[in-house]
Amino acid sequence: MTRHCYHLTPHAKEETIPLRTGIIPKVNKVFLDEIEIDEEGTAQQTKSQRDFGNYHILANVWLSEFGKEALPGRWRLVTVEPDRDDLDPPIITLLPLDRSSARSEANLTDYLKKERKKADRGWLNPEYIATTLHSLLMAGVIRDHNDLASHINDRMMKPVFEAKDAAERQRRAEFEAREAAERERDLAKAEKETATQAKEEAERHRFNAQQQKYAAELQWEEEFQAREAAERARDVAKVEKQEVVNRLAEVTNERDQMAQALAKIRESAPSEKLETSSPTGARQVTKPWPSKTGSDYMNIGIEASIEDVRPMGSKISLTYLDKSGNRQTVTDFGYHGFVQLVYGYLKSCKDENRRAVFILTYRPDMKMRLAADTMMLANYVKLWRK
């Protein structure tokens, strides 16, 4: 069957065919066969369309003269006779076969053509019409120009709404970010305060534990020193007690011996009066020696007559005759308190009017002192205890 060539107007090529078929013709020509004149459809046109010479035809539409590519189905086409015989007749628009919807369909494509002429409708191109509007038309979403107007308005407002939504999302995101930052800051502040309190509490515990440790160590040290002092005092008391016992035994023995000697003297010369030896000056019985404590004190052993000896608190006060026969009074250091054994010895020497041996300690810048404690040392006991 012969196919007749028709020329596509821009409205047919870019708007009506893409809208109703989803196809965008590659060239400006189509080929028709089985053409029928539709006088009733032509009569239904507006007066201006009829005066212009438009008329309706029904035909199959092919995209090439001999190929098999065709627009699906049979179509109503609006055409007009060309001004010259050598021109192909134009296809003004393409409509469905149903005459009852022809006017509504024509209004739809006319509205689409008018909208495409607007400057801000660059997005309303043949590709958008073929891919988007055709699918909406087939789905019944777009049925007339009112539906198309709503779609275009929605499409035009979409960037505005999207921008508004984006701004709202951005505002909400910023608000949430600020809230999150506030929460983070409050949390960080609370954590910092908690950490500070924990640190302070730990420091207090550490300080208290340290104080308790120091107190325990001090108590232990005091108790240790007290135990040591008690041990030393017990040992000294034990030694002194033993020395007193020993000295008492010696004194008793000496008294007995003296009593026996006096008895013999009385027996041999009962009429003679016992004479006491006259006191003589002190004499040195040892060379001076340095203190064994490492200090600059010196010690010396003296033999002298005792004029007086008495307790003075925890110390001993001793008065003796020096080498010139002059009275000299000294007090002892008394490091370990009153030395009873030394005092007993010196007191017995005074009472029995016999010379005593004792140790004096001294430094170049101070006067002599009695070294009663030193006399108790094992190295020096032999000086005065016979």
Secondary structure, DSSP 8 states (H G I E B T S, - for coil): ---EEEEE-HHIIIIIHHHHHS---SSSEEEEEEEEEEHHHHHTS-HHHHHHT-EEEEEEEESSSSSS-EEEEEEEEEE---SSTTS--EEEEEE-S-GGGHHHHHHHHHHHHHHHTSTT-TT--HHHIIIIIHHHHHTTS--SHHHHHHHHHHHHHHHHHHHHHHHHHHHHHHHHHHHHHHHHHHHHHHHHHHHHHHHHHHHHHHHHHHHHHHHHHHHHHHHHHHHHHHHHHHHHHHHHHHHHHHHHHHHHHHHHHHHHHHHHHHHH-TTS----------EE-S--EE-TTSSS-EEEEEEE-EEEEEEETTEEEEEEE-TTS-EEEEEB--TTS--HHHHHHHHHHHHTT--EEEEEEE-TTS--EE-HHHHTSTTTHHHH--
